[in-house]
Amino acid sequence: MNNNIKNMNLLNLFLAVCMTVSACKGSEQENSNGNPIPENKAARIYLTSADRTYAFSKLEVNFSSPGDLPVPAIKLDPGQRFQTMYGFGAAITGSTCYNLLKMTVADRAKFLKNTFSPTDGMGYSYIRISIGCSDFSLSEYTCCDVPGIENFTLTNEETHYVMPILKEILAINPGIKILGSPWTCPRWMKVNNLADLQPYNSWTSGQLNPAYYQDYALYFIKWVQAFAAEGISITAVTPQNEPLNRGNSASLYMGWQEQRDFVNSALVPALKSSGLKTTIYLFDHNYNYDNMGEQDDYPARIYESGVDDIVVGAAYHNYGGSRSELLDIHGKYPNKELIFTETSIGTWNNGKDLSVRLMEDMQNVALGTVNNWCRAVIVWNLMLDAERGPNRPGGCKTCFGAVDIASDYKTLSFNSHYYIVGHLSAVIKPGAVRIGTTGFTDPEVVSSAFENPDGTHAVVLLNNSTESKTIRIDDGKDSFKYAIPAKSVISYLW
């Protein structure tokens, strides 16, 4: 072979290799090598499918050239701006903490990092804890079971279970927000009803005696201050978990008039005089107000009477009614915030079957609430054990956690709630603004778009079709397309 031919063959080989490398680099779907995605080169993707072929799999997609995009496009419209997002997460109950502390230190550290780290994990950014016990506590208690507010003190459940776990989480994600909600006031503050005002020494039901409004407000202040003394800042509180539910293992009935009076006359003044930055969300119960007609529009009725700015909005659960109630309340009081604070999976709704729950929970709980003006989404127990506990008599015996841990306190199974929160928190950062979109529409595709504080964009999308769908995302500057598998959830960040 003469040198000219040899050199020509070498040149052709070189060009062929270059073309191959270029084609690989431009591939629309590649597994991440674990390194940071080059700026302005690609979008990060997280993908979960209902058949678990993908389970929060980290992928990436390169930006495409304009001539390579003949597919339907979702176009971002940053000029159309909605609510600012606060965060996404789960409840850290006494039961959750008990299970976490049964794990080895190394296993727990790994799980918490994977869940809460904003750089190396899902970035869960908002959690809910109970003020006193809940139906997923190790016992029934409040922080003042001996009559007299001067007897307030934290219990073993806070100091040996909840606080240690919160401190481990805060070491991973110092900016995480925390919401506190009581299931009941101390029993010595309860009466049978507001007419007879007879003592009601029961964990379940009863009403708050108006004579103790000031003491109960001080109870909130002491609780927030006790956590602050341990380096745990409480972002917000609700006056009562499920105020229309008399039947929980620990509960207190508080109609809208009672909550109005307690908040306006006692809780707001106490918080303001304390100097704490903690705010208040009203209600914290179901979309349908437990079918009590006189309680319809519960938070709006309180707003009508006038509330201080420290009352920032209302919280909702989804155990009854339709999320359209969020739109109704927002329409009546658009200056007040909405957050979603509780939902459960369990034996009654195929809670461990991802093929059923992933699509339903992503559509109704995650994107359904966010697209209806909620600024935060919090699911119920982060972790329960193989027996769906520990739990309390009279509480939920059929609930699963977002994560369930086996009897070896090592083997974990991840349920729909773990994934749907992760798909939000991994790409939508605290302070992000939900923005509009135009273009592609499909009844089997639900999406939401965001602009993060650092200027990055995020899109969370579900494909409820039985077929893969190739969709282009276009922010006006960069575009990329991706074949989204059937029955799957995908999150983009670029």
Secondary structure, DSSP 4 states (H G I P E B T S, - for coil): --HHHHHHHHHHHHHHHHHHHHHHHT-S-EE--SSPPPTTTEEEEEEEETTSSSSSEEEEEE---GGG--S-EEEEEEEEEEEEP-EEEEE--HHHHHHHHHS-HHHHHHHHHHHH-TTTS----EEEEEES--TTSSS---S--SSSGGG----HHIIIIIHHHHHHHHHH-TT-EEEEEES---GGGEES-TTT--B---SSS-EE-GGGHHHHHHHHHHHHHHHHTTT----EE-S-SSTT---SSS--B--HHHHHHHIIIIIHHHHHHHT---EEEEEEEETTGGG-GGGTTHHHHHHHT---TTEEEEEEE-SSS-THHHHHHHHH-TTSEEEEEE--EEGGGTTT-HHHHHHHHIIIIIHHHHTTTEEEEEEEESEEETTS-S--TTS-SSEEPSEEE-TTS--EEE-HHHHHHHHHHTTS-TT-EEEEEEE---TTEEEEEEE-TTS-EEEEEEE-SSS-EEEEEE-SS-EEEEEEPSSEEEEEE-
